[in-house]
């Protein structure tokens, strides 16, 4: 979420080393994932507020799944 209340944006980290570039790419990927999730939640919660209970959120996930 930007300072102007707009979703999206990209990090601008000066690249002094290769690891700095990787850090920038990882931060931007994280921001993109969060933005996508927030937009999906907004769409579904708005629909629910209007009585539409047919909306869903589809999520791709990697990693461990513990019960």
PDB file with SEQRES, HELIX, SHEET and CRYST1 records, atoms N, CA, C and O in Angstrom:
SEQRES   1 A   67  UNK UNK UNK UNK UNK UNK UNK UNK UNK UNK UNK UNK UNK          
SEQRES   2 A   67  UNK UNK UNK UNK UNK UNK UNK UNK UNK UNK UNK UNK UNK          
SEQRES   3 A   67  UNK UNK UNK UNK UNK UNK UNK UNK UNK UNK UNK UNK UNK          
SEQRES   4 A   67  UNK UNK UNK UNK UNK UNK UNK UNK UNK UNK UNK UNK UNK          
SEQRES   5 A   67  UNK UNK UNK UNK UNK UNK UNK UNK UNK UNK UNK UNK UNK          
SEQRES   6 A   67  UNK UNK                                                      
HELIX    1 AA1 UNK A   18  UNK A   49  1                                  32    
CRYST1    1.000    1.000    1.000  90.00  90.00  90.00 P 1           1          
ATOM      1  N   UNK A   1       0.870  -1.161   0.000  1.00  0.00           N  
ATOM      2  CA  UNK A   1       0.000   0.000   0.000  1.00  0.00           C  
ATOM      3  C   UNK A   1       0.911   1.216   0.000  1.00  0.00           C  
ATOM      4  O   UNK A   1       1.777   1.348   0.865  1.00  0.00           O  
ATOM      5  N   UNK A   2       0.725   2.076  -0.939  1.00  0.00           N  
ATOM      6  CA  UNK A   2       1.537   3.274  -1.023  1.00  0.00           C  
ATOM      7  C   UNK A   2       1.054   4.353  -0.086  1.00  0.00           C  
ATOM      8  O   UNK A   2       0.003   4.218   0.541  1.00  0.00           O  
ATOM      9  N   UNK A   3       1.823   5.431   0.012  1.00  0.00           N  
ATOM     10  CA  UNK A   3       1.458   6.534   0.902  1.00  0.00           C  
ATOM     11  C   UNK A   3       0.212   7.257   0.416  1.00  0.00           C  
ATOM     12  O   UNK A   3      -0.438   7.959   1.191  1.00  0.00           O  
ATOM     13  N   UNK A   4      -0.126   7.095  -0.849  1.00  0.00           N  
ATOM     14  CA  UNK A   4      -1.310   7.742  -1.403  1.00  0.00           C  
ATOM     15  C   UNK A   4      -2.527   6.823  -1.356  1.00  0.00           C  
ATOM     16  O   UNK A   4      -3.571   7.151  -1.918  1.00  0.00           O  
ATOM     17  N   UNK A   5      -2.402   5.673  -0.689  1.00  0.00           N  
ATOM     18  CA  UNK A   5      -3.512   4.743  -0.585  1.00  0.00           C  
ATOM     19  C   UNK A   5      -3.725   3.904  -1.824  1.00  0.00           C  
ATOM     20  O   UNK A   5      -4.786   3.300  -1.985  1.00  0.00           O  
ATOM     21  N   UNK A   6      -2.745   3.853  -2.698  1.00  0.00           N  
ATOM     22  CA  UNK A   6      -2.851   3.071  -3.927  1.00  0.00           C  
ATOM     23  C   UNK A   6      -2.072   1.775  -3.767  1.00  0.00           C  
ATOM     24  O   UNK A   6      -0.967   1.768  -3.224  1.00  0.00           O  
ATOM     25  N   UNK A   7      -2.657   0.669  -4.248  1.00  0.00           N  
ATOM     26  CA  UNK A   7      -1.971  -0.609  -4.209  1.00  0.00           C  
ATOM     27  C   UNK A   7      -0.954  -0.686  -5.322  1.00  0.00           C  
ATOM     28  O   UNK A   7      -1.131  -0.092  -6.386  1.00  0.00           O  
ATOM     29  N   UNK A   8       0.115  -1.423  -5.073  1.00  0.00           N  
ATOM     30  CA  UNK A   8       1.125  -1.635  -6.099  1.00  0.00           C  
ATOM     31  C   UNK A   8       2.396  -0.879  -5.789  1.00  0.00           C  
ATOM     32  O   UNK A   8       2.612  -0.441  -4.659  1.00  0.00           O  
ATOM     33  N   UNK A   9       3.220  -0.728  -6.778  1.00  0.00           N  
ATOM     34  CA  UNK A   9       4.483  -0.035  -6.604  1.00  0.00           C  
ATOM     35  C   UNK A   9       5.631  -1.020  -6.630  1.00  0.00           C  
ATOM     36  O   UNK A   9       5.440  -2.232  -6.539  1.00  0.00           O  
ATOM     37  N   UNK A  10       6.806  -0.482  -6.753  1.00  0.00           N  
ATOM     38  CA  UNK A  10       8.010  -1.295  -6.814  1.00  0.00           C  
ATOM     39  C   UNK A  10       9.062  -0.687  -5.898  1.00  0.00           C  
ATOM     40  O   UNK A  10       9.130   0.530  -5.727  1.00  0.00           O  
ATOM     41  N   UNK A  11       9.878  -1.551  -5.314  1.00  0.00           N  
ATOM     42  CA  UNK A  11      11.000  -1.078  -4.501  1.00  0.00           C  
ATOM     43  C   UNK A  11      12.109  -0.619  -5.437  1.00  0.00           C  
ATOM     44  O   UNK A  11      12.296  -1.179  -6.517  1.00  0.00           O  
ATOM     45  N   UNK A  12      12.834   0.394  -5.016  1.00  0.00           N  
ATOM     46  CA  UNK A  12      13.961   0.885  -5.783  1.00  0.00           C  
ATOM     47  C   UNK A  12      15.180   0.871  -4.870  1.00  0.00           C  
ATOM     48  O   UNK A  12      15.468   1.845  -4.176  1.00  0.00           O  
ATOM     49  N   UNK A  13      15.897  -0.265  -4.887  1.00  0.00           N  
ATOM     50  CA  UNK A  13      17.065  -0.437  -4.041  1.00  0.00           C  
ATOM     51  C   UNK A  13      18.291  -0.317  -4.922  1.00  0.00           C  
ATOM     52  O   UNK A  13      18.408  -1.048  -5.905  1.00  0.00           O  
ATOM     53  N   UNK A  14      19.220   0.595  -4.597  1.00  0.00           N  
ATOM     54  CA  UNK A  14      20.434   0.717  -5.417  1.00  0.00           C  
ATOM     55  C   UNK A  14      21.176  -0.611  -5.479  1.00  0.00           C  
ATOM     56  O   UNK A  14      21.336  -1.292  -4.466  1.00  0.00           O  
ATOM     57  N   UNK A  15      21.624  -0.968  -6.665  1.00  0.00           N  
ATOM     58  CA  UNK A  15      22.305  -2.254  -6.852  1.00  0.00           C  
ATOM     59  C   UNK A  15      23.810  -2.015  -6.783  1.00  0.00           C  
ATOM     60  O   UNK A  15      24.414  -1.479  -7.712  1.00  0.00           O  
ATOM     61  N   UNK A  16      24.401  -2.427  -5.660  1.00  0.00           N  
ATOM     62  CA  UNK A  16      25.848  -2.327  -5.503  1.00  0.00           C  
ATOM     63  C   UNK A  16      26.502  -3.687  -5.677  1.00  0.00           C  
ATOM     64  O   UNK A  16      27.685  -3.794  -6.000  1.00  0.00           O  
ATOM     65  N   UNK A  17      25.706  -4.719  -5.454  1.00  0.00           N  
ATOM     66  CA  UNK A  17      26.176  -6.101  -5.594  1.00  0.00           C  
ATOM     67  C   UNK A  17      25.051  -6.918  -6.210  1.00  0.00           C  
ATOM     68  O   UNK A  17      23.909  -6.467  -6.296  1.00  0.00           O  
ATOM     69  N   UNK A  18      25.392  -8.118  -6.634  1.00  0.00           N  
ATOM     70  CA  UNK A  18      24.370  -9.013  -7.170  1.00  0.00           C  
ATOM     71  C   UNK A  18      23.319  -9.295  -6.112  1.00  0.00           C  
ATOM     72  O   UNK A  18      22.133  -9.365  -6.431  1.00  0.00           O  
ATOM     73  N   UNK A  19      23.731  -9.459  -4.842  1.00  0.00           N  
ATOM     74  CA  UNK A  19      22.777  -9.752  -3.777  1.00  0.00           C  
ATOM     75  C   UNK A  19      21.791  -8.601  -3.601  1.00  0.00           C  
ATOM     76  O   UNK A  19      20.643  -8.827  -3.218  1.00  0.00           O  
ATOM     77  N   UNK A  20      22.224  -7.370  -3.876  1.00  0.00           N  
ATOM     78  CA  UNK A  20      21.315  -6.228  -3.809  1.00  0.00           C  
ATOM     79  C   UNK A  20      20.229  -6.333  -4.861  1.00  0.00           C  
ATOM     80  O   UNK A  20      19.072  -5.997  -4.608  1.00  0.00           O  
ATOM     81  N   UNK A  21      20.607  -6.800  -6.043  1.00  0.00           N  
ATOM     82  CA  UNK A  21      19.617  -6.997  -7.114  1.00  0.00           C  
ATOM     83  C   UNK A  21      18.629  -8.084  -6.709  1.00  0.00           C  
ATOM     84  O   UNK A  21      17.423  -7.937  -6.905  1.00  0.00           O  
ATOM     85  N   UNK A  22      19.145  -9.179  -6.144  1.00  0.00           N  
ATOM     86  CA  UNK A  22      18.271 -10.259  -5.703  1.00  0.00           C  
ATOM     87  C   UNK A  22      17.316  -9.776  -4.618  1.00  0.00           C  
ATOM     88  O   UNK A  22      16.142 -10.147  -4.611  1.00  0.00           O  
ATOM     89  N   UNK A  23      17.813  -8.955  -3.707  1.00  0.00           N  
ATOM     90  CA  UNK A  23      16.976  -8.407  -2.647  1.00  0.00           C  
ATOM     91  C   UNK A  23      15.851  -7.570  -3.247  1.00  0.00           C  
ATOM     92  O   UNK A  23      14.696  -7.700  -2.841  1.00  0.00           O  
ATOM     93  N   UNK A  24      16.178  -6.722  -4.202  1.00  0.00           N  
ATOM     94  CA  UNK A  24      15.172  -5.891  -4.851  1.00  0.00           C  
ATOM     95  C   UNK A  24      14.113  -6.745  -5.534  1.00  0.00           C  
ATOM     96  O   UNK A  24      12.918  -6.479  -5.409  1.00  0.00           O  
ATOM     97  N   UNK A  25      14.553  -7.770  -6.255  1.00  0.00           N  
ATOM     98  CA  UNK A  25      13.607  -8.661  -6.939  1.00  0.00           C  
ATOM     99  C   UNK A  25      12.707  -9.374  -5.936  1.00  0.00           C  
ATOM    100  O   UNK A  25      11.506  -9.513  -6.169  1.00  0.00           O  
ATOM    101  N   UNK A  26      13.278  -9.824  -4.824  1.00  0.00           N  
ATOM    102  CA  UNK A  26      12.484 -10.519  -3.811  1.00  0.00           C  
ATOM    103  C   UNK A  26      11.479  -9.583  -3.149  1.00  0.00           C  
ATOM    104  O   UNK A  26      10.335  -9.970  -2.913  1.00  0.00           O  
ATOM    105  N   UNK A  27      11.891  -8.370  -2.851  1.00  0.00           N  
ATOM    106  CA  UNK A  27      10.983  -7.391  -2.243  1.00  0.00           C  
ATOM    107  C   UNK A  27       9.851  -7.066  -3.210  1.00  0.00           C  
ATOM    108  O   UNK A  27       8.693  -6.980  -2.801  1.00  0.00           O  
ATOM    109  N   UNK A  28      10.170  -6.888  -4.474  1.00  0.00           N  
ATOM    110  CA  UNK A  28       9.142  -6.584  -5.469  1.00  0.00           C  
ATOM    111  C   UNK A  28       8.178  -7.754  -5.655  1.00  0.00           C  
ATOM    112  O   UNK A  28       6.978  -7.541  -5.825  1.00  0.00           O  
ATOM    113  N   UNK A  29       8.685  -8.977  -5.626  1.00  0.00           N  
ATOM    114  CA  UNK A  29       7.816 -10.145  -5.741  1.00  0.00           C  
ATOM    115  C   UNK A  29       6.888 -10.240  -4.537  1.00  0.00           C  
ATOM    116  O   UNK A  29       5.704 -10.541  -4.682  1.00  0.00           O  
ATOM    117  N   UNK A  30       7.426  -9.983  -3.354  1.00  0.00           N  
ATOM    118  CA  UNK A  30       6.606  -9.993  -2.147  1.00  0.00           C  
ATOM    119  C   UNK A  30       5.514  -8.927  -2.231  1.00  0.00           C  
ATOM    120  O   UNK A  30       4.356  -9.197  -1.909  1.00  0.00           O  
ATOM    121  N   UNK A  31       5.877  -7.724  -2.662  1.00  0.00           N  
ATOM    122  CA  UNK A  31       4.896  -6.639  -2.797  1.00  0.00           C  
ATOM    123  C   UNK A  31       3.815  -7.000  -3.807  1.00  0.00           C  
ATOM    124  O   UNK A  31       2.638  -6.719  -3.581  1.00  0.00           O  
ATOM    125  N   UNK A  32       4.200  -7.617  -4.913  1.00  0.00           N  
ATOM    126  CA  UNK A  32       3.221  -8.017  -5.932  1.00  0.00           C  
ATOM    127  C   UNK A  32       2.268  -9.069  -5.377  1.00  0.00           C  
ATOM    128  O   UNK A  32       1.060  -8.991  -5.602  1.00  0.00           O  
ATOM    129  N   UNK A  33       2.799 -10.053  -4.654  1.00  0.00           N  
ATOM    130  CA  UNK A  33       1.955 -11.090  -4.070  1.00  0.00           C  
ATOM    131  C   UNK A  33       0.971 -10.501  -3.065  1.00  0.00           C  
ATOM    132  O   UNK A  33      -0.210 -10.848  -3.072  1.00  0.00           O  
ATOM    133  N   UNK A  34       1.451  -9.620  -2.210  1.00  0.00           N  
ATOM    134  CA  UNK A  34       0.576  -8.997  -1.221  1.00  0.00           C  
ATOM    135  C   UNK A  34      -0.494  -8.142  -1.882  1.00  0.00           C  
ATOM    136  O   UNK A  34      -1.652  -8.158  -1.463  1.00  0.00           O  
ATOM    137  N   UNK A  35      -0.114  -7.398  -2.911  1.00  0.00           N  
ATOM    138  CA  UNK A  35      -1.070  -6.556  -3.630  1.00  0.00           C  
ATOM    139  C   UNK A  35      -2.171  -7.411  -4.248  1.00  0.00           C  
ATOM    140  O   UNK A  35      -3.349  -7.064  -4.165  1.00  0.00           O  
ATOM    141  N   UNK A  36      -1.788  -8.528  -4.869  1.00  0.00           N  
ATOM    142  CA  UNK A  36      -2.765  -9.430  -5.475  1.00  0.00           C  
ATOM    143  C   UNK A  36      -3.715  -9.984  -4.425  1.00  0.00           C  
ATOM    144  O   UNK A  36      -4.922 -10.061  -4.652  1.00  0.00           O  
ATOM    145  N   UNK A  37      -3.170 -10.370  -3.275  1.00  0.00           N  
ATOM    146  CA  UNK A  37      -4.008 -10.918  -2.208  1.00  0.00           C  
ATOM    147  C   UNK A  37      -4.968  -9.872  -1.660  1.00  0.00           C  
ATOM    148  O   UNK A  37      -6.147 -10.159  -1.449  1.00  0.00           O  
ATOM    149  N   UNK A  38      -4.472  -8.664  -1.430  1.00  0.00           N  
ATOM    150  CA  UNK A  38      -5.331  -7.604  -0.892  1.00  0.00           C  
ATOM    151  C   UNK A  38      -6.448  -7.265  -1.883  1.00  0.00           C  
ATOM    152  O   UNK A  38      -7.591  -7.059  -1.475  1.00  0.00           O  
ATOM    153  N   UNK A  39      -6.132  -7.206  -3.164  1.00  0.00           N  
ATOM    154  CA  UNK A  39      -7.170  -6.922  -4.167  1.00  0.00           C  
ATOM    155  C   UNK A  39      -8.228  -8.015  -4.190  1.00  0.00           C  
ATOM    156  O   UNK A  39      -9.419  -7.726  -4.306  1.00  0.00           O  
ATOM    157  N   UNK A  40      -7.798  -9.275  -4.081  1.00  0.00           N  
ATOM    158  CA  UNK A  40      -8.751 -10.391  -4.066  1.00  0.00           C  
ATOM    159  C   UNK A  40      -9.645 -10.320  -2.831  1.00  0.00           C  
ATOM    160  O   UNK A  40     -10.858 -10.505  -2.928  1.00  0.00           O  
ATOM    161  N   UNK A  41      -9.056 -10.055  -1.687  1.00  0.00           N  
ATOM    162  CA  UNK A  41      -9.833  -9.943  -0.452  1.00  0.00           C  
ATOM    163  C   UNK A  41     -10.819  -8.791  -0.556  1.00  0.00           C  
ATOM    164  O   UNK A  41     -11.960  -8.915  -0.111  1.00  0.00           O  
ATOM    165  N   UNK A  42     -10.404  -7.680  -1.132  1.00  0.00           N  
ATOM    166  CA  UNK A  42     -11.282  -6.527  -1.311  1.00  0.00           C  
ATOM    167  C   UNK A  42     -12.483  -6.881  -2.185  1.00  0.00           C  
ATOM    168  O   UNK A  42     -13.620  -6.548  -1.850  1.00  0.00           O  
ATOM    169  N   UNK A  43     -12.226  -7.557  -3.306  1.00  0.00           N  
ATOM    170  CA  UNK A  43     -13.318  -7.929  -4.215  1.00  0.00           C  
ATOM    171  C   UNK A  43     -14.327  -8.851  -3.529  1.00  0.00           C  
ATOM    172  O   UNK A  43     -15.537  -8.658  -3.651  1.00  0.00           O  
ATOM    173  N   UNK A  44     -13.817  -9.859  -2.803  1.00  0.00           N  
ATOM    174  CA  UNK A  44     -14.711 -10.808  -2.148  1.00  0.00           C  
ATOM    175  C   UNK A  44     -15.460 -10.142  -1.000  1.00  0.00           C  
ATOM    176  O   UNK A  44     -16.668 -10.335  -0.864  1.00  0.00           O  
ATOM    177  N   UNK A  45     -14.775  -9.368  -0.178  1.00  0.00           N  
ATOM    178  CA  UNK A  45     -15.452  -8.735   0.956  1.00  0.00           C  
ATOM    179  C   UNK A  45     -16.492  -7.724   0.491  1.00  0.00           C  
ATOM    180  O   UNK A  45     -17.529  -7.574   1.137  1.00  0.00           O  
ATOM    181  N   UNK A  46     -16.241  -7.032  -0.605  1.00  0.00           N  
ATOM    182  CA  UNK A  46     -17.230  -6.107  -1.164  1.00  0.00           C  
ATOM    183  C   UNK A  46     -18.454  -6.878  -1.655  1.00  0.00           C  
ATOM    184  O   UNK A  46     -19.590  -6.461  -1.427  1.00  0.00           O  
ATOM    185  N   UNK A  47     -18.217  -8.000  -2.327  1.00  0.00           N  
ATOM    186  CA  UNK A  47     -19.331  -8.827  -2.805  1.00  0.00           C  
ATOM    187  C   UNK A  47     -20.144  -9.360  -1.632  1.00  0.00           C  
ATOM    188  O   UNK A  47     -21.374  -9.354  -1.682  1.00  0.00           O  
ATOM    189  N   UNK A  48     -19.481  -9.816  -0.585  1.00  0.00           N  
ATOM    190  CA  UNK A  48     -20.183 -10.344   0.591  1.00  0.00           C  
ATOM    191  C   UNK A  48     -21.009  -9.246   1.245  1.00  0.00           C  
ATOM    192  O   UNK A  48     -22.137  -9.489   1.675  1.00  0.00           O  
ATOM    193  N   UNK A  49     -20.456  -8.043   1.323  1.00  0.00           N  
ATOM    194  CA  UNK A  49     -21.187  -6.921   1.920  1.00  0.00           C  
ATOM    195  C   UNK A  49     -22.464  -6.618   1.138  1.00  0.00           C  
ATOM    196  O   UNK A  49     -23.435  -6.106   1.695  1.00  0.00           O  
ATOM    197  N   UNK A  50     -22.454  -6.939  -0.159  1.00  0.00           N  
ATOM    198  CA  UNK A  50     -23.633  -6.720  -0.997  1.00  0.00           C  
ATOM    199  C   UNK A  50     -24.537  -7.960  -1.050  1.00  0.00           C  
ATOM    200  O   UNK A  50     -25.528  -7.983  -1.780  1.00  0.00           O  
ATOM    201  N   UNK A  51     -24.182  -8.992  -0.265  1.00  0.00           N  
ATOM    202  CA  UNK A  51     -25.002 -10.194  -0.207  1.00  0.00           C  
ATOM    203  C   UNK A  51     -24.627 -11.279  -1.184  1.00  0.00           C  
ATOM    204  O   UNK A  51     -25.286 -12.319  -1.225  1.00  0.00           O  
ATOM    205  N   UNK A  52     -23.583 -11.072  -1.979  1.00  0.00           N  
ATOM    206  CA  UNK A  52     -23.137 -12.068  -2.960  1.00  0.00           C  
ATOM    207  C   UNK A  52     -22.164 -13.026  -2.275  1.00  0.00           C  
ATOM    208  O   UNK A  52     -21.018 -12.668  -2.002  1.00  0.00           O  
ATOM    209  N   UNK A  53     -22.626 -14.242  -2.000  1.00  0.00           N  
ATOM    210  CA  UNK A  53     -21.786 -15.224  -1.322  1.00  0.00           C  
ATOM    211  C   UNK A  53     -21.194 -16.243  -2.287  1.00  0.00           C  
ATOM    212  O   UNK A  53     -20.760 -17.318  -1.872  1.00  0.00           O  
ATOM    213  N   UNK A  54     -21.178 -15.904  -3.579  1.00  0.00           N  
ATOM    214  CA  UNK A  54     -20.673 -16.840  -4.587  1.00  0.00           C  
ATOM    215  C   UNK A  54     -19.199 -16.620  -4.909  1.00  0.00           C  
ATOM    216  O   UNK A  54     -18.598 -17.451  -5.591  1.00  0.00           O  
ATOM    217  N   UNK A  55     -18.606 -15.541  -4.446  1.00  0.00           N  
ATOM    218  CA  UNK A  55     -17.212 -15.226  -4.778  1.00  0.00           C  
ATOM    219  C   UNK A  55     -16.241 -16.097  -3.992  1.00  0.00           C  
ATOM    220  O   UNK A  55     -16.523 -16.490  -2.860  1.00  0.00           O  
ATOM    221  N   UNK A  56     -15.102 -16.394  -4.598  1.00  0.00           N  
ATOM    222  CA  UNK A  56     -14.051 -17.172  -3.938  1.00  0.00           C  
ATOM    223  C   UNK A  56     -12.697 -16.540  -4.225  1.00  0.00           C  
ATOM    224  O   UNK A  56     -12.557 -15.703  -5.117  1.00  0.00           O  
ATOM    225  N   UNK A  57     -11.708 -16.956  -3.452  1.00  0.00           N  
ATOM    226  CA  UNK A  57     -10.326 -16.539  -3.681  1.00  0.00           C  
ATOM    227  C   UNK A  57      -9.517 -17.800  -3.937  1.00  0.00           C  
ATOM    228  O   UNK A  57      -9.527 -18.727  -3.127  1.00  0.00           O  
ATOM    229  N   UNK A  58      -8.825 -17.831  -5.052  1.00  0.00           N  
ATOM    230  CA  UNK A  58      -7.981 -18.973  -5.395  1.00  0.00           C  
ATOM    231  C   UNK A  58      -6.542 -18.593  -5.058  1.00  0.00           C  
ATOM    232  O   UNK A  58      -6.071 -17.518  -5.431  1.00  0.00           O  
ATOM    233  N   UNK A  59      -5.855 -19.476  -4.357  1.00  0.00           N  
ATOM    234  CA  UNK A  59      -4.501 -19.176  -3.888  1.00  0.00           C  
ATOM    235  C   UNK A  59      -3.560 -20.289  -4.312  1.00  0.00           C  
ATOM    236  O   UNK A  59      -3.848 -21.469  -4.115  1.00  0.00           O  
ATOM    237  N   UNK A  60      -2.434 -19.904  -4.894  1.00  0.00           N  
ATOM    238  CA  UNK A  60      -1.362 -20.857  -5.160  1.00  0.00           C  
ATOM    239  C   UNK A  60      -0.403 -20.755  -3.996  1.00  0.00           C  
ATOM    240  O   UNK A  60       0.021 -19.658  -3.633  1.00  0.00           O  
ATOM    241  N   UNK A  61      -0.059 -21.879  -3.408  1.00  0.00           N  
ATOM    242  CA  UNK A  61       0.829 -21.858  -2.249  1.00  0.00           C  
ATOM    243  C   UNK A  61       1.924 -22.895  -2.385  1.00  0.00           C  
ATOM    244  O   UNK A  61       1.716 -23.977  -2.934  1.00  0.00           O  
ATOM    245  N   UNK A  62       3.080 -22.549  -1.880  1.00  0.00           N  
ATOM    246  CA  UNK A  62       4.211 -23.471  -1.852  1.00  0.00           C  
ATOM    247  C   UNK A  62       4.660 -23.601  -0.398  1.00  0.00           C  
ATOM    248  O   UNK A  62       4.407 -22.723   0.427  1.00  0.00           O  
ATOM    249  N   UNK A  63       5.316 -24.691  -0.108  1.00  0.00           N  
ATOM    250  CA  UNK A  63       5.867 -24.854   1.229  1.00  0.00           C  
ATOM    251  C   UNK A  63       5.218 -25.988   1.980  1.00  0.00           C  
ATOM    252  O   UNK A  63       4.542 -26.844   1.410  1.00  0.00           O  
ATOM    253  N   UNK A  64       5.445 -25.968   3.277  1.00  0.00           N  
ATOM    254  CA  UNK A  64       4.945 -27.035   4.134  1.00  0.00           C  
ATOM    255  C   UNK A  64       3.496 -26.826   4.491  1.00  0.00           C  
ATOM    256  O   UNK A  64       3.010 -25.698   4.565  1.00  0.00           O  
ATOM    257  N   UNK A  65       2.816 -27.929   4.712  1.00  0.00           N  
ATOM    258  CA  UNK A  65       1.436 -27.894   5.188  1.00  0.00           C  
ATOM    259  C   UNK A  65       1.402 -28.741   6.442  1.00  0.00           C  
ATOM    260  O   UNK A  65       1.599 -29.954   6.382  1.00  0.00           O  
ATOM    261  N   UNK A  66       1.154 -28.110   7.576  1.00  0.00           N  
ATOM    262  CA  UNK A  66       1.118 -28.839   8.839  1.00  0.00           C  
ATOM    263  C   UNK A  66      -0.292 -28.872   9.358  1.00  0.00           C  
ATOM    264  O   UNK A  66      -1.035 -27.899   9.227  1.00  0.00           O  
ATOM    265  N   UNK A  67      -0.669 -29.999   9.953  1.00  0.00           N  
ATOM    266  CA  UNK A  67      -1.993 -30.130  10.543  1.00  0.00           C  
ATOM    267  C   UNK A  67      -1.918 -30.004  12.028  1.00  0.00           C  
ATOM    268  O   UNK A  67      -2.941 -30.088  12.707  1.00  0.00           O  
TER     269      UNK A  67                                                      
END                                                                             
